[in-house]
């Protein structure tokens, strides 16, 4: 096997674009593109398939080989070799595939200026049409200056970072004059396949973007609650993104609702609800209304009511927790005040016992079983959300032992705590730890008790939204668990 330095030199001389590092992490991605994900994954991706979800490493590689997977035979997309350019041909990113594939993210540094599409195609051995589609999906990002590499970087990779960020090198680049290095390291989406990228530019390519096949199954016109000159209210289906993800801005509610209404300008996102949650979302038609609505949310002039289907009874009244200020899932909460943690409050207005959803209803809506042992009855709760933190209702209900039906992320933690009441380090019964390392180990162990993000629906609906003292008031349709299918 060639030494690392030789491989490194080969990559630089052959591609003129350096694959600086590759981060591989496990997300519960809904279905990456078949003709892309199954055909274009390199051998080294498969080799590292079982890395932990938290591991981020720099990988220096030769140009990726194009492997033809048997998965391609199972779909209508045809893949064949083209003698003209050597790249496989395919039918773009559609139809949206229906099988899971691990995400693949490539981090690159341009060593010689040129068109962004050309450089990515050469460096990663990807068909130009594929790269163009990734750019259209919003899956390619750039920064004028390469960000600092992770601790796992090799000496060779650190050397490249130092070379392209050397002050004498940066001083020669007119594009970053007047900017601090931190400002120049800010990433933006590449919007044009013909965008010129100069030497030293950092590129992040999400080769396997997260997909949302549910978007293609929805009658979007039937989900429109209201249309005005400044906003649209949508009854969002579960298993969809409101405004897109970091690697996919095409398959989202804002885009599909805009097309259903034949709008020339895409709708704007004003607030978020989880992908697995259904119900009312407000999309702005104008920039002014978008800013206005953000202001109303900040000033707490927007009222949001939710319906939740809990797996255990929930007390009526205000429930208060404090959420750990870490922007990753799962969201950890504590009943005790902890410095720097965010206040989370919700008011349970009513809680009534209902029958556990029938198996056919769960199957129809792709609700996960999660192994919850008590499935005779559930509890429908009406909630006034007083603060609006990510996963707030899900995390708070789990913390009191009443997780949301189908919530594959938080139900496992509730079951783990039932089996071992002292496992949650942030519980009121938590113990003092002798060292910081011991405390961090306990936190990691608690995080490990949580499951994956739901891939479809859970028992949670944004049932009502109103503002302007109730003059603007909207209701979602019946939640999925009230379905009459048996």
C-alpha positions as CSV (number, residue, x, y, z in Angstrom):
1,X,0.0,0.0,0.0
2,X,1.3,3.5,-0.8
3,X,2.3,5.6,2.1
4,X,-0.1,8.4,3.2
5,X,2.1,11.2,1.8
6,X,2.2,9.5,-1.6
7,X,-1.5,9.1,-1.7
8,X,-1.9,12.7,-0.6
9,X,0.4,14.0,-3.4
10,X,-1.4,11.9,-6.0
11,X,-4.8,13.4,-5.0
12,X,-3.4,16.9,-5.3
13,X,-1.7,16.5,-8.6
14,X,-4.5,14.5,-10.3
15,X,-7.6,16.4,-9.1
16,X,-6.3,19.9,-8.4
17,X,-9.0,19.8,-5.7
18,X,-8.1,18.2,-2.4
19,X,-10.6,15.9,-0.6
20,X,-9.5,17.3,2.7
21,X,-11.8,15.4,5.0
22,X,-14.9,13.3,5.1
23,X,-17.3,13.3,7.9
24,X,-19.6,10.3,8.2
25,X,-22.4,10.3,10.7
26,X,-25.6,8.4,11.1
27,X,-28.8,10.3,10.7
28,X,-32.2,8.7,10.3
29,X,-32.3,10.0,6.8
30,X,-35.3,9.4,4.7
31,X,-34.1,7.8,1.6
32,X,-31.1,9.1,-0.4
33,X,-31.3,9.0,-4.2
34,X,-31.1,5.5,-5.6
35,X,-29.2,6.2,-8.8
36,X,-26.8,8.4,-6.8
37,X,-26.5,6.8,-3.4
38,X,-26.4,3.2,-4.6
39,X,-24.1,3.7,-7.6
40,X,-21.7,6.5,-6.6
41,X,-20.6,5.4,-3.1
42,X,-16.9,4.8,-3.0
43,X,-15.3,1.7,-1.7
44,X,-13.9,3.6,1.2
45,X,-17.4,4.7,2.2
46,X,-18.4,1.1,2.6
47,X,-15.2,0.3,4.5
48,X,-16.1,2.9,7.1
49,X,-19.8,2.0,7.2
50,X,-19.8,1.0,10.8
51,X,-18.1,4.1,12.3
52,X,-19.9,5.6,15.3
53,X,-22.4,8.3,14.7
54,X,-20.3,10.9,16.5
55,X,-17.0,10.2,14.7
56,X,-15.8,12.9,12.4
57,X,-12.5,12.2,10.6
58,X,-10.4,13.5,7.8
59,X,-9.8,10.9,5.1
60,X,-7.3,11.3,2.4
61,X,-8.3,9.2,-0.6
62,X,-7.6,8.5,-4.2
63,X,-10.4,9.5,-6.6
64,X,-13.5,7.6,-5.8
65,X,-14.3,4.6,-7.9
66,X,-17.7,4.3,-9.4
67,X,-19.3,1.0,-8.3
68,X,-22.4,-0.4,-9.9
69,X,-24.7,-1.6,-7.1
70,X,-27.4,-4.3,-7.5
71,X,-29.8,-1.9,-5.9
72,X,-30.0,0.0,-9.2
73,X,-31.7,-3.0,-10.8
74,X,-34.6,-2.7,-8.4
75,X,-35.7,0.8,-9.6
76,X,-36.9,2.3,-12.8
77,X,-33.8,4.5,-13.1
78,X,-31.4,3.0,-15.5
79,X,-27.6,3.3,-15.0
80,X,-25.1,2.6,-17.8
81,X,-21.6,3.7,-18.7
82,X,-21.3,6.5,-21.2
83,X,-18.2,6.2,-23.5
84,X,-18.2,9.9,-24.1
85,X,-17.2,10.9,-20.6
86,X,-16.9,7.7,-18.6
87,X,-19.6,8.8,-16.1
88,X,-22.7,6.7,-15.4
89,X,-25.9,8.0,-16.9
90,X,-29.0,8.3,-14.7
91,X,-32.4,9.9,-14.6
92,X,-31.6,12.8,-12.3
93,X,-32.7,12.8,-8.6
94,X,-36.2,11.5,-9.3
95,X,-38.1,9.3,-8.7
96,X,-37.4,9.7,-5.0
97,X,-36.0,6.4,-3.7
98,X,-37.4,4.3,-1.0
99,X,-34.4,2.7,0.7
100,X,-32.0,4.0,3.4
101,X,-28.3,4.8,2.8
102,X,-25.8,6.3,5.1
103,X,-25.1,10.0,4.5
104,X,-21.9,10.9,2.7
105,X,-20.4,14.3,3.2
106,X,-17.2,15.4,1.4
107,X,-15.1,18.3,2.4
108,X,-12.8,19.8,-0.3
109,X,-10.4,22.7,-0.8
110,X,-9.9,24.1,-4.3
111,X,-6.3,24.3,-5.3
112,X,-6.8,26.0,-8.7
113,X,-9.7,28.3,-9.7
114,X,-12.5,27.1,-11.9
115,X,-16.2,26.3,-12.2
116,X,-17.6,24.6,-9.0
117,X,-19.4,21.9,-11.0
118,X,-16.2,20.9,-12.9
119,X,-14.1,20.7,-9.7
120,X,-16.5,18.6,-7.8
121,X,-17.0,16.2,-10.7
122,X,-13.3,15.7,-11.1
123,X,-12.4,15.4,-7.4
124,X,-15.2,13.0,-6.5
125,X,-15.7,11.2,-9.8
126,X,-19.3,12.2,-10.0
127,X,-21.4,12.8,-13.2
128,X,-21.7,16.5,-13.9
129,X,-25.5,16.2,-14.1
130,X,-25.5,14.7,-10.7
131,X,-23.4,17.5,-9.3
132,X,-25.7,20.0,-11.0
133,X,-28.7,18.4,-9.3
134,X,-27.0,18.4,-5.9
135,X,-26.5,22.2,-6.3
136,X,-30.1,22.6,-7.2
137,X,-31.1,20.7,-4.1
138,X,-28.9,23.0,-2.0
139,X,-26.6,20.2,-1.1
140,X,-23.3,22.0,-1.9
141,X,-21.9,24.7,0.4
142,X,-18.8,26.9,0.2
143,X,-16.7,29.2,2.3
144,X,-14.0,31.6,1.1
145,X,-11.6,30.2,3.6
146,X,-11.2,26.6,4.9
147,X,-12.5,26.2,8.5
148,X,-10.2,24.7,11.1
149,X,-9.9,20.9,10.8
150,X,-11.1,18.5,13.5
151,X,-8.7,16.9,16.0
152,X,-8.7,13.7,14.1
153,X,-7.0,15.2,11.1
154,X,-3.7,13.7,10.0
155,X,-0.5,15.8,9.9
156,X,-0.7,15.9,6.1
157,X,-4.2,17.3,6.1
158,X,-3.3,19.8,8.8
159,X,-0.4,20.9,6.6
160,X,-2.8,21.7,3.7
161,X,-5.0,23.7,6.0
162,X,-2.0,25.7,7.1
163,X,-0.9,26.3,3.6
164,X,-4.2,27.6,2.3
165,X,-4.8,29.8,5.4
166,X,-1.3,31.2,5.7
167,X,-1.6,35.0,6.2
168,X,0.7,35.7,3.3
169,X,-1.6,33.6,1.1
170,X,-4.8,35.1,2.4
171,X,-3.5,38.6,1.8
172,X,-3.2,38.0,-1.9
173,X,-6.9,37.0,-2.2
174,X,-9.0,40.1,-3.1
175,X,-12.2,38.3,-2.4
176,X,-11.6,38.3,1.4
177,X,-10.2,41.8,1.7
178,X,-12.0,43.7,4.5
179,X,-13.1,40.4,6.1
180,X,-11.8,38.7,9.2
181,X,-10.8,35.1,8.9
182,X,-13.9,34.1,10.9
183,X,-16.1,36.0,8.5
184,X,-14.5,34.4,5.5
185,X,-15.0,30.9,7.0
186,X,-18.8,31.4,7.1
187,X,-20.5,28.9,4.7
188,X,-23.1,29.7,2.1
189,X,-25.0,27.6,-0.4
190,X,-23.7,27.3,-3.9
191,X,-26.7,28.6,-6.0
192,X,-25.2,28.3,-9.5
193,X,-23.4,25.3,-11.1
194,X,-21.4,27.8,-13.1
195,X,-20.2,29.7,-10.0
196,X,-16.4,30.4,-10.2
197,X,-14.5,29.2,-7.2
198,X,-11.0,30.5,-6.6
199,X,-8.0,28.6,-5.1
200,X,-8.4,28.2,-1.4
201,X,-12.2,28.0,-1.4
202,X,-13.7,25.4,0.9
203,X,-16.5,23.2,-0.4
204,X,-18.8,20.9,1.5
205,X,-20.7,18.4,-0.7
206,X,-23.6,16.3,0.7
207,X,-23.4,13.5,-1.8
208,X,-26.3,11.7,-0.4
209,X,-28.9,14.3,0.6
210,X,-31.7,13.5,3.0
211,X,-34.8,12.7,1.0
212,X,-38.5,13.1,1.7
213,X,-40.6,10.7,-0.4
214,X,-43.7,11.7,1.5
215,X,-43.7,14.9,-0.5
216,X,-44.7,13.1,-3.6
217,X,-47.6,11.3,-2.0
218,X,-49.5,14.3,-0.7
219,X,-52.4,16.2,-2.3
220,X,-50.9,19.5,-1.4
221,X,-53.9,21.6,-2.4
222,X,-56.0,19.7,0.1
223,X,-53.6,20.6,2.9
224,X,-54.0,24.4,2.3
225,X,-55.9,25.9,5.2
226,X,-55.8,29.6,4.2
227,X,-54.3,31.8,1.5
228,X,-54.0,35.6,1.9
229,X,-52.0,38.3,0.1
230,X,-49.1,38.0,2.7
231,X,-49.2,34.4,4.0
232,X,-50.4,30.8,3.6
233,X,-51.4,28.5,6.4
234,X,-50.7,24.8,5.7
235,X,-51.7,21.7,7.5
236,X,-48.3,20.1,7.3
237,X,-48.2,16.3,6.8
238,X,-45.8,14.3,9.0
239,X,-42.6,13.0,7.5
240,X,-41.9,16.3,5.7
241,X,-39.7,19.2,6.4
242,X,-41.2,22.7,6.7
243,X,-38.5,24.7,4.9
244,X,-35.9,22.1,3.9
245,X,-32.7,20.7,5.4
246,X,-29.0,21.5,5.2
247,X,-28.8,19.3,2.1
248,X,-32.2,19.4,0.6
249,X,-34.3,22.6,0.0
250,X,-36.3,21.1,-2.8
251,X,-38.3,18.5,-1.0
252,X,-40.1,20.6,1.6
253,X,-43.5,22.0,2.5
254,X,-42.6,25.5,1.4
255,X,-41.6,24.4,-2.1
256,X,-44.4,21.9,-2.7
257,X,-47.1,24.3,-1.4
258,X,-45.7,27.1,-3.6
259,X,-46.0,24.8,-6.6
260,X,-49.5,23.6,-5.7
261,X,-50.6,27.2,-5.6
262,X,-48.7,28.1,-8.8
263,X,-46.8,30.9,-7.0
264,X,-43.9,32.4,-9.0
265,X,-42.0,33.2,-5.8
266,X,-41.4,30.4,-3.2
267,X,-43.0,30.7,0.2
268,X,-40.8,31.6,3.1
269,X,-40.5,29.8,6.4
270,X,-41.7,31.7,9.5
271,X,-41.4,29.0,12.1
272,X,-40.6,25.3,12.4
273,X,-42.2,22.1,13.7
274,X,-40.5,18.7,13.8
275,X,-40.5,16.6,10.6
276,X,-42.4,13.9,12.5
277,X,-45.1,16.4,13.6
278,X,-48.1,17.3,11.6
279,X,-50.3,20.4,11.8
280,X,-50.5,24.2,11.3
281,X,-47.5,26.1,9.9
282,X,-47.5,29.6,8.6
283,X,-45.6,30.3,5.4
284,X,-44.9,33.9,4.3
285,X,-45.5,35.2,0.8
286,X,-43.6,38.4,1.4
287,X,-40.3,39.3,3.2
288,X,-42.1,41.9,5.2
289,X,-44.7,39.5,6.7
290,X,-41.9,37.0,7.4
291,X,-40.1,39.7,9.5
292,X,-43.4,40.7,11.1
293,X,-44.3,37.2,12.1
294,X,-40.8,36.6,13.6
295,X,-41.4,39.7,15.7
296,X,-44.7,38.4,16.9
297,X,-43.2,35.1,17.9
298,X,-40.4,36.9,19.8
299,X,-43.0,39.1,21.6
300,X,-45.1,36.0,22.4
301,X,-48.1,37.3,20.5
302,X,-48.5,34.0,18.6
303,X,-50.6,31.3,20.3
304,X,-49.9,27.6,19.5
305,X,-52.0,24.7,20.7
306,X,-50.9,21.1,20.2
307,X,-52.7,17.7,20.5
308,X,-50.4,15.0,21.8
309,X,-51.1,11.3,22.1
310,X,-49.2,10.2,25.2
311,X,-48.4,6.6,26.2
312,X,-49.2,7.4,29.9
313,X,-51.4,9.9,31.8
314,X,-50.2,13.5,32.1
315,X,-51.2,15.9,34.9
316,X,-53.2,18.9,33.9
317,X,-51.4,22.2,34.6
318,X,-48.1,23.9,33.9
319,X,-45.1,21.6,33.4
320,X,-41.6,23.3,33.8
321,X,-38.2,22.0,32.8
322,X,-34.9,23.4,31.8
323,X,-33.3,22.3,28.5
324,X,-29.6,21.7,28.0
325,X,-28.2,24.3,25.6
326,X,-26.8,21.9,23.1
327,X,-28.1,22.0,19.6
328,X,-28.2,18.3,18.9
329,X,-30.7,15.5,19.6
330,X,-31.8,14.1,21.9
331,X,-32.7,17.2,23.9
332,X,-32.0,16.7,27.6
333,X,-34.1,18.4,30.2
334,X,-34.0,18.7,34.0
335,X,-36.6,19.7,36.6
336,X,-34.0,21.6,38.5
337,X,-32.6,25.0,37.4
338,X,-29.2,24.6,35.9
339,X,-27.1,27.6,34.9
340,X,-27.4,28.5,31.2
341,X,-30.1,26.0,30.5
342,X,-33.2,27.2,28.7
343,X,-36.6,27.5,30.4
344,X,-39.2,25.1,28.9
345,X,-42.9,25.5,29.9
346,X,-46.1,24.1,28.6
347,X,-49.6,24.0,30.0
348,X,-51.6,20.8,29.7
349,X,-55.2,22.0,29.3
350,X,-56.8,18.6,29.3
351,X,-55.9,15.0,29.2
352,X,-58.4,12.3,28.3
353,X,-58.1,8.5,28.0
354,X,-58.6,7.1,24.5
355,X,-58.1,3.8,22.9
356,X,-54.6,3.0,21.7
357,X,-54.5,3.4,17.9
358,X,-55.4,0.2,15.9
359,X,-52.6,-1.6,14.3
360,X,-53.8,-0.8,10.8
361,X,-54.0,2.9,11.6
362,X,-50.4,2.8,13.0
363,X,-49.3,0.9,9.8
364,X,-51.1,3.3,7.5
365,X,-49.3,6.3,9.0
366,X,-45.9,4.4,9.4
367,X,-46.0,5.0,13.2
368,X,-43.2,3.0,14.9
369,X,-44.0,0.4,17.6
370,X,-41.0,1.3,19.7
371,X,-41.6,-1.6,22.1
372,X,-43.8,0.3,24.6
373,X,-45.3,-2.5,26.8
374,X,-48.7,-0.9,27.5
375,X,-50.9,-0.6,24.4
376,X,-54.4,-0.8,25.6
377,X,-55.1,2.9,26.2
378,X,-53.4,6.1,25.4
379,X,-54.0,9.7,26.5
380,X,-54.9,12.6,24.3
381,X,-53.6,15.9,25.7
382,X,-54.4,19.4,24.7
383,X,-51.4,21.6,25.2
384,X,-50.7,25.4,25.3
385,X,-47.1,25.8,24.3
386,X,-45.7,28.6,26.5
387,X,-42.1,28.4,25.2
388,X,-41.0,27.1,21.9
389,X,-37.9,24.9,22.1
390,X,-37.0,22.2,19.6
391,X,-38.4,18.8,20.8
392,X,-39.9,20.6,23.8
393,X,-43.2,18.6,24.1
394,X,-41.5,15.4,23.3
395,X,-38.6,15.8,25.8
396,X,-40.9,17.1,28.6
397,X,-43.4,14.4,28.2
398,X,-40.7,11.8,28.2
399,X,-39.2,13.4,31.3
400,X,-42.4,12.8,33.3
401,X,-42.7,9.2,32.0
402,X,-45.4,9.8,29.4
403,X,-43.6,9.7,26.0
404,X,-45.4,10.5,22.7
405,X,-46.8,7.4,20.9
406,X,-44.4,6.5,18.1
407,X,-41.5,8.6,19.4
408,X,-38.6,6.3,18.7
409,X,-36.1,8.8,20.1
410,X,-37.6,9.3,23.6
411,X,-39.6,6.1,24.3
412,X,-36.4,4.0,24.8
413,X,-35.0,6.5,27.4
414,X,-38.3,6.3,29.4
415,X,-38.1,2.5,29.3
416,X,-34.4,2.6,30.4
417,X,-35.2,4.9,33.3
418,X,-38.1,2.6,34.4
419,X,-35.6,-0.3,34.5
420,X,-32.8,1.9,36.1
421,X,-34.3,4.9,37.9
422,X,-30.8,6.4,38.6
423,X,-29.6,6.4,35.0
424,X,-30.7,10.0,34.2
425,X,-27.9,12.3,35.6
426,X,-30.2,15.3,35.5
427,X,-33.0,13.7,37.5
428,X,-33.8,15.2,40.9
429,X,-32.4,12.1,42.4
430,X,-29.1,12.7,40.6
431,X,-25.9,12.2,42.5
432,X,-22.8,14.3,42.9
433,X,-19.9,13.1,40.7
434,X,-16.3,13.0,41.9
435,X,-14.8,14.3,38.7
436,X,-15.9,16.0,35.6
437,X,-15.0,13.0,33.5
438,X,-17.3,10.8,35.6
439,X,-20.1,13.2,35.1
440,X,-19.5,13.4,31.3
441,X,-19.5,9.6,31.2
442,X,-22.9,9.5,32.9
443,X,-24.3,12.0,30.5
444,X,-23.0,10.0,27.5
445,X,-24.5,6.9,29.0
446,X,-27.9,8.7,29.3
447,X,-27.8,10.0,25.8
448,X,-27.1,6.4,24.6
449,X,-30.4,5.3,26.1
450,X,-32.2,7.4,23.5
451,X,-33.2,6.0,20.1
452,X,-33.2,7.4,16.6
453,X,-35.3,10.2,15.2
454,X,-38.8,8.9,13.9
455,X,-38.8,8.5,10.2
456,X,-42.6,9.2,9.9
457,X,-45.4,10.3,12.2
458,X,-45.7,10.4,15.9
459,X,-48.6,11.3,18.1
460,X,-48.2,15.0,17.9
461,X,-50.1,17.7,16.0
462,X,-49.9,21.5,15.9
463,X,-53.6,21.7,16.1
464,X,-54.2,25.5,16.3
465,X,-52.3,28.7,15.6
466,X,-53.5,32.3,16.1
467,X,-52.3,35.9,16.4
468,X,-53.5,39.4,16.3
469,X,-55.6,38.8,19.4
470,X,-57.3,35.9,17.8
471,X,-58.3,37.8,14.6
472,X,-56.2,35.4,12.7
473,X,-57.0,31.9,13.9
474,X,-56.6,28.6,12.2
475,X,-57.2,24.9,13.0
476,X,-55.7,21.8,11.5
477,X,-57.7,18.8,10.5
478,X,-58.3,15.7,12.6
479,X,-55.0,14.1,13.8
480,X,-54.0,10.7,12.3
481,X,-54.8,8.7,15.4
482,X,-58.5,9.7,15.1
483,X,-58.6,7.9,11.7
484,X,-61.6,5.5,11.3
485,X,-59.4,2.9,9.5
486,X,-59.5,-0.3,11.5
